[in-house]
Amino acid sequence: MTVYAAGAVLWREEKGALQLALVHRGRYNDYGWAKGKLDPGEVLPQTAVREVLEETGLKVKLGVKLPVQRYKLPSGEPKEVHFWAARVSDSALAGSKFVPHEEVAEVIWATPEKIASLLSYDADKALLKHVVGLYNRELLYTKPFVVLRHAKATPRTDWKGPDGKRTLLSSGKAQAKALIPVLNAFGPKKIVTSPWVRCLTTVEPYAKKYKFPIVERIALSEHGNANGPARTKNVVRDLIDTQKPALLCSHRPSLPSIIDELSDNATFAQKKELQQGLLLKPGHLMVVHMTVEPKGHRRQIASIEQYASFIAD
């Protein structure tokens, strides 16, 4: 059985120069990225954020998805370690409560060159090279644009009232709650949704837990998109241009308009990847990591990933 783990390559800029953080594990006397095993009931992004906090004392949100490390353990079991880049703000660094402990003796911030000389494993050195490449191509500093399809709703055939009032099933409500940790790992703060009940009740658990306001846009509803897809695209474009960590919740029939507008910022290969968003199941989401750009510059897509809660569809 595959053993799963997750972590992050922590980075920041100091006087315009890239700085990265690694951890020194005293027990093994080795140097590597903050990471740890998946706990039962967790999703991998949740594991990454938790392990970073436990090992470094830093609270982070995940950025660009990085290559997966795959190797065999001494027992012969396969292991996968999933990594993200994670920018550490000045306030997060100042708020760190790290003290040396049994697993981690110290957290070291240094230049990529110094980090390369310290890292103990070739796989971690390959990850360093990838991160530096992203930084040099200005693809490392990103904010997430999360596209979420509402959770499992009462079937149309079983609903007698207006479609906009159709409620979530009990399994859909469980999906909405289960989405909280994966959404929090990426940290969207601006929440925009269709005003229809099944969308609102999908984002409410996350919004209420972290006290984020919910903005309703009729253009994201099924009827709104059907009557004016250009208005739906305008909502998406406005959200992209704010450059804030964003969550957009809508319906399957509206996804083509949403994906089409996101595709304007994509490469040819990314456009194909974005098309997978048209197949999102209820309660599933796509995270589009988009670069933070100076005002007036077009944002780029750095990476794309999809997630679902552990609740059955």
C-alpha positions as CSV (number, residue, x, y, z in Angstrom):
1,M,0.0,0.0,0.0
2,T,1.3,3.4,-0.9
3,V,2.4,5.7,1.9
4,Y,1.4,9.3,1.4
5,A,3.0,12.4,2.8
6,A,2.9,16.1,2.0
7,G,4.9,19.3,2.7
8,A,5.9,22.6,1.3
9,V,9.0,24.5,0.0
10,L,8.8,27.7,2.0
11,W,10.0,30.9,0.4
12,R,10.2,34.6,0.8
13,E,12.1,37.6,-0.6
14,E,14.6,39.6,1.4
15,K,15.9,42.7,-0.3
16,G,14.7,41.4,-3.6
17,A,16.5,38.1,-3.3
18,L,15.0,34.6,-2.9
19,Q,15.3,32.9,0.4
20,L,14.2,29.4,1.2
21,A,13.6,27.4,4.4
22,L,14.7,23.9,5.2
23,V,14.5,21.9,8.3
24,H,17.3,20.1,10.1
25,R,16.2,16.8,11.6
26,G,18.4,16.1,14.6
27,R,17.3,12.5,14.9
28,Y,18.6,11.7,11.4
29,N,21.1,14.6,11.1
30,D,19.7,15.4,7.6
31,Y,18.4,18.5,5.9
32,G,15.2,18.7,3.8
33,W,11.9,20.4,3.2
34,A,9.1,20.5,5.8
35,K,6.9,17.5,5.3
36,G,5.1,14.6,7.0
37,K,2.7,11.7,6.7
38,L,-0.9,11.9,5.8
39,D,-3.1,11.4,8.9
40,P,-6.4,9.4,8.7
41,G,-9.2,11.5,7.3
42,E,-6.9,14.3,5.9
43,V,-6.5,15.5,2.4
44,L,-3.0,16.1,1.2
45,P,-3.1,19.9,1.1
46,Q,-4.4,19.8,4.7
47,T,-1.4,17.6,5.7
48,A,1.0,19.9,4.1
49,V,-0.2,22.9,6.0
50,R,-0.4,21.0,9.3
51,E,3.1,19.6,8.9
52,V,4.6,23.0,8.1
53,L,3.1,24.4,11.2
54,E,4.2,21.5,13.4
55,E,7.8,21.5,12.0
56,T,8.5,25.2,11.6
57,G,5.9,27.1,13.6
58,L,4.7,28.9,10.5
59,K,1.2,29.3,9.3
60,V,1.1,29.2,5.5
61,K,-1.3,28.9,2.6
62,L,-0.3,26.7,-0.4
63,G,0.8,28.1,-3.7
64,V,2.0,26.4,-6.8
65,K,1.8,22.6,-6.9
66,L,5.3,21.1,-7.3
67,P,6.5,17.8,-8.7
68,V,5.6,14.7,-6.7
69,Q,8.5,12.6,-5.2
70,R,8.1,8.9,-5.6
71,Y,10.4,6.3,-4.1
72,K,10.5,2.9,-2.2
73,L,10.8,2.7,1.5
74,P,13.3,0.2,3.1
75,S,10.2,-2.0,3.7
76,G,9.6,-2.1,-0.1
77,E,6.4,0.0,0.2
78,P,6.0,2.8,-2.4
79,K,5.8,6.3,-1.0
80,E,4.5,9.5,-2.6
81,V,5.4,13.0,-1.2
82,H,3.3,15.9,-2.5
83,F,4.8,19.3,-2.3
84,W,3.6,22.9,-2.8
85,A,5.4,26.2,-2.8
86,A,4.3,28.4,0.1
87,R,5.2,32.0,0.5
88,V,5.9,33.1,4.0
89,S,4.9,36.7,4.7
90,D,6.8,39.0,7.1
91,S,3.9,38.8,9.6
92,A,3.8,35.0,9.5
93,L,7.6,34.9,10.0
94,A,7.3,37.3,12.9
95,G,4.5,35.2,14.4
96,S,6.4,31.9,14.3
97,K,6.5,30.1,17.6
98,F,9.1,27.5,16.6
99,V,11.2,26.0,19.3
100,P,13.5,23.0,18.6
101,H,11.9,19.7,19.3
102,E,12.4,16.0,18.9
103,E,11.8,16.0,15.2
104,V,13.2,19.3,14.0
105,A,16.4,20.8,15.6
106,E,16.3,24.0,13.6
107,V,14.7,25.9,10.7
108,I,17.3,27.4,8.3
109,W,16.6,30.3,6.0
110,A,19.2,30.8,3.2
111,T,19.8,31.5,-0.4
112,P,19.2,28.8,-3.0
113,E,23.0,28.3,-3.3
114,K,23.4,27.7,0.4
115,I,20.3,25.5,0.5
116,A,21.7,23.4,-2.3
117,S,24.9,22.7,-0.3
118,L,22.9,21.6,2.7
119,L,20.2,19.4,1.3
120,S,20.8,15.7,2.0
121,Y,18.8,14.1,-0.8
122,D,18.9,14.3,-4.6
123,A,15.1,14.4,-4.9
124,D,15.0,17.5,-2.7
125,K,17.8,19.1,-4.8
126,A,15.7,18.5,-7.9
127,L,12.7,20.2,-6.2
128,L,15.0,23.2,-5.3
129,K,16.0,23.5,-9.0
130,H,12.3,23.5,-10.0
131,V,11.4,26.2,-7.5
132,V,14.3,28.4,-8.5
133,G,13.2,28.0,-12.1
134,L,9.6,29.1,-11.3
135,Y,11.0,32.1,-9.4
136,N,13.2,33.1,-12.4
137,R,10.2,32.8,-14.7
138,E,8.1,34.9,-12.3
139,L,5.7,32.0,-11.7
140,L,6.3,31.4,-8.0
141,Y,4.3,34.2,-6.4
142,T,0.6,33.2,-7.0
143,K,-2.8,33.6,-5.6
144,P,-5.5,30.8,-6.0
145,F,-8.6,31.0,-8.1
146,V,-10.8,28.2,-6.9
147,V,-13.7,27.0,-9.1
148,L,-16.2,24.9,-7.1
149,R,-19.2,23.1,-8.3
150,H,-21.9,23.1,-5.7
151,A,-22.3,20.0,-3.5
152,K,-24.8,17.1,-4.1
153,A,-28.3,18.6,-4.4
154,T,-31.8,17.1,-4.4
155,P,-32.5,15.6,-7.8
156,R,-34.6,17.9,-10.1
157,T,-37.2,15.1,-10.4
158,D,-37.7,15.0,-6.7
159,W,-38.0,18.8,-6.2
160,K,-41.4,20.5,-6.6
161,G,-40.4,24.2,-5.9
162,P,-38.4,26.8,-7.9
163,D,-35.1,25.4,-9.1
164,G,-33.2,28.2,-7.3
165,K,-34.5,27.0,-4.0
166,R,-33.4,23.3,-4.5
167,T,-31.6,22.2,-1.4
168,L,-28.5,20.0,-0.8
169,L,-29.0,16.4,0.2
170,S,-27.6,15.3,3.5
171,S,-24.6,13.9,1.7
172,G,-24.2,17.3,0.0
173,K,-24.2,19.1,3.4
174,A,-21.5,16.6,4.5
175,Q,-19.5,17.4,1.4
176,A,-19.8,21.2,2.1
177,K,-18.4,20.6,5.6
178,A,-15.7,18.3,4.4
179,L,-14.5,21.0,1.9
180,I,-13.5,23.3,4.7
181,P,-9.9,21.9,5.3
182,V,-9.0,21.7,1.7
183,L,-10.3,25.2,0.9
184,N,-8.5,26.6,4.0
185,A,-5.2,25.0,2.8
186,F,-5.3,27.4,-0.2
187,G,-6.9,30.3,1.7
188,P,-9.5,31.9,-0.7
189,K,-10.8,35.1,1.0
190,K,-13.1,36.5,-1.6
191,I,-16.1,34.3,-2.0
192,V,-18.4,34.8,-5.0
193,T,-21.3,32.5,-5.7
194,S,-24.5,31.9,-7.5
195,P,-27.3,33.0,-5.2
196,W,-29.2,29.7,-5.7
197,V,-29.6,27.8,-2.5
198,R,-27.4,24.8,-3.4
199,C,-24.4,27.0,-4.1
200,L,-24.9,29.3,-1.1
201,T,-25.1,26.3,1.3
202,T,-22.0,24.8,-0.3
203,V,-19.8,27.8,0.6
204,E,-21.4,28.8,3.8
205,P,-19.6,26.3,6.1
206,Y,-16.2,27.6,5.0
207,A,-17.3,31.3,4.9
208,K,-18.8,31.1,8.4
209,K,-15.9,29.3,10.0
210,Y,-13.4,31.9,8.8
211,K,-15.9,34.9,8.9
212,F,-15.6,35.7,5.2
213,P,-18.4,37.6,3.5
214,I,-20.2,35.9,0.6
215,V,-20.9,37.9,-2.5
216,E,-23.9,36.7,-4.6
217,R,-23.9,37.1,-8.4
218,I,-27.0,36.1,-10.4
219,A,-24.8,35.8,-13.5
220,L,-23.3,32.7,-12.0
221,S,-26.7,30.9,-11.7
222,E,-27.9,28.5,-14.4
223,H,-30.5,31.0,-15.7
224,G,-28.1,33.9,-15.4
225,N,-25.5,32.2,-17.5
226,A,-28.0,30.8,-20.0
227,N,-29.5,34.3,-20.6
228,G,-26.1,36.2,-20.6
229,P,-22.9,34.1,-20.7
230,A,-21.0,37.3,-21.3
231,R,-22.1,38.6,-17.9
232,T,-20.9,35.3,-16.3
233,K,-17.5,35.8,-18.0
234,N,-17.4,39.4,-16.7
235,V,-17.8,38.1,-13.1
236,V,-14.9,35.7,-13.7
237,R,-12.7,38.4,-15.3
238,D,-13.4,40.9,-12.5
239,L,-12.4,38.2,-10.0
240,I,-9.2,37.4,-11.8
241,D,-8.3,41.1,-12.0
242,T,-8.7,41.7,-8.3
243,Q,-5.7,39.3,-7.8
244,K,-7.2,38.3,-4.4
245,P,-7.3,34.6,-3.3
246,A,-10.8,33.8,-4.7
247,L,-13.5,31.1,-4.5
248,L,-16.2,31.0,-7.1
249,C,-19.1,28.5,-6.7
250,S,-21.5,27.8,-9.6
251,H,-23.4,25.1,-11.5
252,R,-22.4,22.6,-14.2
253,P,-24.2,24.5,-17.0
254,S,-22.2,27.6,-16.1
255,L,-18.8,25.9,-16.1
256,P,-18.1,26.4,-19.9
257,S,-18.4,30.2,-19.5
258,I,-16.1,30.1,-16.4
259,I,-13.5,27.9,-17.9
260,D,-13.6,29.8,-21.2
261,E,-12.7,33.1,-19.4
262,L,-10.0,31.4,-17.4
263,S,-8.6,30.0,-20.7
264,D,-7.8,33.6,-21.8
265,N,-4.9,33.5,-19.3
266,A,-3.7,30.0,-20.2
267,T,-1.1,28.5,-22.5
268,F,-2.2,26.0,-25.1
269,A,-1.4,23.0,-22.8
270,Q,-3.1,24.7,-19.9
271,K,-6.3,25.2,-21.9
272,K,-6.5,21.5,-22.4
273,E,-6.0,21.0,-18.6
274,L,-8.7,23.6,-17.8
275,Q,-11.1,21.6,-19.9
276,Q,-11.1,19.0,-17.2
277,G,-12.9,21.5,-15.1
278,L,-16.0,20.9,-17.3
279,L,-16.2,17.4,-15.7
280,L,-16.2,18.6,-12.1
281,K,-18.6,16.5,-10.1
282,P,-20.8,17.9,-7.3
283,G,-18.6,19.1,-4.4
284,H,-15.4,18.9,-6.5
285,L,-13.1,21.8,-7.1
286,M,-10.3,23.1,-9.4
287,V,-7.5,25.3,-8.0
288,V,-6.0,27.5,-10.6
289,H,-2.8,29.2,-9.3
290,M,-2.4,32.5,-11.0
291,T,0.5,34.9,-10.8
292,V,0.4,38.2,-8.9
293,E,1.3,40.9,-11.4
294,P,1.7,44.7,-11.4
295,K,-1.4,46.5,-12.2
296,G,-2.2,46.4,-15.9
297,H,-0.2,43.2,-16.6
298,R,-2.0,40.0,-17.5
299,R,-1.8,37.2,-15.0
300,Q,-0.4,33.9,-15.9
301,I,-1.5,30.4,-14.8
302,A,1.3,28.7,-12.9
303,S,-0.4,25.4,-12.1
304,I,-3.8,23.7,-12.0
305,E,-5.1,21.0,-9.7
306,Q,-8.3,19.3,-8.7
307,Y,-9.8,18.0,-5.4
308,A,-12.8,16.3,-3.9
309,S,-13.8,15.7,-0.3
310,F,-13.8,12.2,1.1
311,I,-17.6,12.2,1.2
312,A,-19.2,10.0,-1.5
313,D,-20.6,11.7,-4.5
